[in-house]
């Protein structure tokens, strides 16, 4: 991450801190149903928190990489079992977007 991106990333993490996980992904991975739910959540909210219920750090890392690859989302932060993902929408809904609406 470049120094220029740091303030935006800090702001995204601050917003994400107040969010509740919208999707929980178990160790069996990223199924089509999970991808569909992630796509909907990213489209509606842009910034989402996801709980990874996988055992090891390596398994959680692999899951977060797979999620980003399948959804086109950007990993903002990973702390323990939780990841914060961002995918901006061309026309965000001010009532749903976590980047626009006050929490």
N, C-alpha and C positions, 0 to 999 in steps of 0.2 A: 504494500500500500504506500503510495507516495505521500509526502508531507502535505501536499495540496488537498488530498482526499480526506485527510484526518478530521477536519471539523465536521464534514458531512457524515462521516462514519460515526463520529461521536454522537451526533444528533440522532441518527438512526438507532443506535444502541440505546439512547435515552428513551426514545419512543417505544422501542421493543421491550424495555424493562417493565413497562406497565401492561404489556399484552399478556394474555393467557394463551397457552398452546391451542391451536385450532384443529390440529391433526396429531394423532399418536401413531407411530409406525413401529410395529413389533419386529422381532428378529427375522421373521419370514420375508421381509423385504418390501420392495416397492412394486406392488401389484397394480394392475390397470385401474382397479377401483380407487386405490390410494392416489394414483396419479391424477385421476379425474377430480377427486376431492381437493388435491393440492392446486390443480389448475383453476378450479372455481374460487378457492380462497385467495390465490394470488391475483386473479382477475378482479375480484371484489375489493380486496383489502390492500394489495400491493406489498405491504410489509407484514409478514406473518411469523409466528413462533410455532415450531414443530417439536414435539417430544419424540425422542428416539429411544424405544424400549429394547435396545440391543445390549448384549452383555459387555463386550470389551471395547476399549477405546478404538481399536482398529476396526471393529464392526461398525461402530457409530460413524467413524470417519468414512468408511466405504458407503454407508447408507446416505450420508449427507452429500457425498460426491455423486452418487446415483440420482438423488433427488434433483440436484442442480442440473445435471446432464439431461434428465428426462423432461424437466419443466422450463429450462432456460432461465432459472432463477440464479441470483447471485448470493453467495454465502456472506452475510454481514458479520455474524458472530457465532461461535460455538462454545458453549459453556456446559460441561458435564453432559447430561442427556438431552440438552435443549439446543436447537439451532434457530437462528434468526435469518429469514430469507427475504430477499427483495426482488421484485420484478415489476418495474414501472409499466403502467397502462397508458395507452395513447389518450384515452378519454376517461380519466378517473371519476368515479361517482363520489361527490363530496360527502354524501351521507354514509358511505361505506369505507372509503380509503383511510387507512391508518396514518397516511402521510398528510392528509388534509384536515380531517375532522378532529376536533379536540377530544381527548380521552377523558 
